[in-house]
């Protein structure tokens, strides 16, 4: 029977996240790959950002995420595991200044997951055919308690250096032993569709402004073109071209908002040869033409890249 997390345990975790995230934003802590996130208001319009492969332990508030055409929701006491890096849209659905949305985000390393998987499943993984961009589950009290201890360590740098890696391993081991564990383990398997698609995603992120040759991408991950298309869509809920388009449009928006580029320069910087195509696709993606959208964001004081997690 699943263990239920006590409200007092979530309160302790919320308090520690709030200490490390004193105002809205995402804060990288003493140990690389460990982040505290605070957001103090709900948003009625979808925000866009790039979500890294990570495990997010929610201590307070709630959030909905749009990946492809699917909407996923999670809230306090939940764990969200993103299997690959994803451009996505999201809304914070429960947050206020008095009770902000608070999350601990742990970046995932496939090699570390593979190492721990061998210990958790010494006789081999249970069979699973499911490859998805996001796995949702409930955190048990042991995960919440370990997450709280991890944040307490961050206030003591000498302890954090020695002990934080052990507590991070503990959290990952407990996730691997949870109901979503066999799926999390796929992130570390070299022959899994998650790992193959992850390699293609890494290439796309590094070369988003270059033309895509899907045949070459398929060869890069040792798949036929048809199998690559099928697995990429299953893991990301997008085709490779849709994935690249999302990366390009998000980066163009960031350049216009933070580097003060005009739409023409931004579109060329991210790889568009046609300004009209860029404007058309930008409008479909963000709901308004580039100039109108950027004017609105500047008026609202909104950042181009939202805080995922």
SULFENRA-V159169 format. One record per residue. N is the residue number from 1. SS is DSSP state (H for helix, E for strand, - for the rest). D_LAST is the distance of its C-alpha to the last C-alpha in Angstrom with 2 decimals. Layout:
BEGIN
N;SS;D_LAST + N;SS;D_LAST
END
This chain:
BEGIN
1;-;28.28 + 2;-;24.60 + 3;-;24.19 + 4;-;22.83 + 5;-;20.55 + 6;-;22.51 + 7;H;21.31 + 8;H;22.55 + 9;H;20.28 + 10;H;17.13 + 11;H;18.80 + 12;H;19.34 + 13;H;15.75 + 14;H;14.74 + 15;H;17.57 + 16;H;16.58 + 17;H;12.99 + 18;H;14.80 + 19;H;17.35 + 20;H;15.10 + 21;-;13.19 + 22;-;16.45 + 23;-;15.41 + 24;-;12.64 + 25;E;10.38 + 26;E;8.57 + 27;E;11.30 + 28;E;12.33 + 29;-;14.63 + 30;-;18.06 + 31;-;17.19 + 32;-;15.72 + 33;-;12.39 + 34;E;11.38 + 35;E;9.00 + 36;E;9.10 + 37;E;7.19 + 38;E;9.60 + 39;E;10.29 + 40;-;13.91 + 41;-;14.83 + 42;-;14.42 + 43;-;14.88 + 44;-;17.61 + 45;-;17.11 + 46;-;14.31 + 47;E;12.21 + 48;E;11.71 + 49;E;9.69 + 50;E;9.58 + 51;E;6.88 + 52;-;8.56 + 53;-;9.98 + 54;E;8.19 + 55;E;8.38 + 56;E;5.98 + 57;E;8.75 + 58;E;8.81 + 59;E;11.80 + 60;E;12.44 + 61;-;12.08 + 62;E;11.02 + 63;E;9.21 + 64;E;10.79 + 65;E;9.98 + 66;E;12.98 + 67;E;13.61 + 68;-;17.23 + 69;-;19.04 + 70;E;17.21 + 71;E;15.16 + 72;E;12.97 + 73;E;12.16 + 74;E;10.80 + 75;E;11.59 + 76;-;12.75 + 77;-;14.08 + 78;E;12.08 + 79;E;10.48 + 80;E;8.55 + 81;E;9.82 + 82;E;9.45 + 83;-;13.00 + 84;-;13.19 + 85;-;11.72 + 86;E;11.41 + 87;E;12.07 + 88;E;10.94 + 89;E;11.43 + 90;E;9.70 + 91;E;11.08 + 92;E;10.42 + 93;E;13.46 + 94;E;14.16 + 95;-;14.05 + 96;-;16.92 + 97;-;18.19 + 98;-;19.77 + 99;-;16.84 + 100;-;13.53 + 101;E;10.12 + 102;E;9.28 + 103;E;6.83 + 104;E;7.89 + 105;E;6.16 + 106;E;9.24 + 107;E;10.15 + 108;-;12.71 + 109;-;16.30 + 110;H;18.54 + 111;H;21.60 + 112;H;20.44 + 113;H;19.52 + 114;H;22.97 + 115;H;24.67 + 116;H;23.37 + 117;H;23.98 + 118;H;27.62 + 119;H;27.86 + 120;H;26.21 + 121;-;28.11 + 122;-;31.33 + 123;-;33.21 + 124;-;30.78 + 125;-;27.80 + 126;-;28.41 + 127;-;28.80 + 128;-;25.91 + 129;-;25.98 + 130;-;22.60 + 131;-;20.16 + 132;-;17.11 + 133;-;13.85 + 134;E;11.90 + 135;E;13.36 + 136;E;12.92 + 137;E;14.89 + 138;E;15.84 + 139;-;15.52 + 140;-;19.10 + 141;H;20.49 + 142;H;20.83 + 143;H;17.14 + 144;H;16.46 + 145;H;19.50 + 146;H;18.61 + 147;H;15.15 + 148;H;17.21 + 149;H;19.83 + 150;H;17.51 + 151;H;16.47 + 152;H;20.16 + 153;H;21.14 + 154;H;19.13 + 155;-;21.69 + 156;-;24.45 + 157;H;24.18 + 158;H;27.15 + 159;H;25.86 + 160;H;22.33 + 161;H;23.96 + 162;H;25.96 + 163;H;24.06 + 164;H;20.31 + 165;H;20.74 + 166;H;22.60 + 167;H;20.05 + 168;H;17.29 + 169;H;19.87 + 170;H;20.51 + 171;H;16.95 + 172;H;17.00 + 173;H;20.54 + 174;H;19.76 + 175;H;17.08 + 176;H;19.79 + 177;-;22.28 + 178;-;20.30 + 179;-;21.07 + 180;-;18.41 + 181;H;19.65 + 182;H;21.99 + 183;H;19.38 + 184;H;17.01 + 185;H;20.24 + 186;H;20.76 + 187;H;18.15 + 188;H;20.78 + 189;-;23.88 + 190;-;25.60 + 191;-;27.32 + 192;-;24.49 + 193;H;23.37 + 194;H;19.74 + 195;H;21.12 + 196;H;23.45 + 197;H;20.99 + 198;H;18.66 + 199;H;21.71 + 200;H;22.30 + 201;H;18.76 + 202;H;19.28 + 203;H;22.57 + 204;H;21.29 + 205;H;18.70 + 206;H;21.59 + 207;-;24.13 + 208;-;22.50 + 209;-;25.48 + 210;-;28.04 + 211;-;29.70 + 212;-;28.49 + 213;-;31.12 + 214;H;29.78 + 215;H;32.78 + 216;H;31.87 + 217;H;28.22 + 218;H;29.62 + 219;H;32.06 + 220;H;29.40 + 221;-;27.85 + 222;-;31.30 + 223;-;31.02 + 224;-;33.30 + 225;H;32.12 + 226;H;32.04 + 227;H;30.15 + 228;H;27.60 + 229;H;27.05 + 230;H;26.76 + 231;H;24.32 + 232;H;22.11 + 233;H;21.95 + 234;H;21.34 + 235;H;18.35 + 236;H;16.66 + 237;-;18.35 + 238;-;19.84 + 239;-;22.99 + 240;H;23.03 + 241;H;24.42 + 242;H;21.80 + 243;H;19.06 + 244;H;21.03 + 245;H;21.65 + 246;H;18.01 + 247;H;17.54 + 248;H;20.82 + 249;H;20.24 + 250;H;16.90 + 251;H;18.67 + 252;H;21.79 + 253;H;20.09 + 254;H;18.68 + 255;H;22.21 + 256;H;23.92 + 257;H;21.89 + 258;H;21.70 + 259;-;24.71 + 260;-;26.85 + 261;-;27.89 + 262;-;29.69 + 263;H;28.72 + 264;H;31.40 + 265;H;30.42 + 266;H;26.69 + 267;H;27.59 + 268;H;29.91 + 269;H;27.52 + 270;-;24.99 + 271;-;27.86 + 272;-;29.31 + 273;-;33.11 + 274;-;33.60 + 275;H;32.57 + 276;H;33.35 + 277;H;31.16 + 278;H;28.24 + 279;H;28.86 + 280;H;29.22 + 281;H;26.04 + 282;H;24.04 + 283;H;25.47 + 284;H;24.60 + 285;H;20.96 + 286;H;20.25 + 287;-;23.11 + 288;-;25.36 + 289;-;27.41 + 290;H;26.05 + 291;H;28.29 + 292;H;27.76 + 293;H;23.97 + 294;H;23.89 + 295;H;26.46 + 296;H;24.42 + 297;H;21.26 + 298;H;23.50 + 299;H;25.20 + 300;H;22.06 + 301;-;20.83 + 302;-;17.59 + 303;-;15.79 + 304;-;15.81 + 305;-;12.40 + 306;-;9.79 + 307;-;6.71 + 308;-;3.78 + 309;-;0.00
END
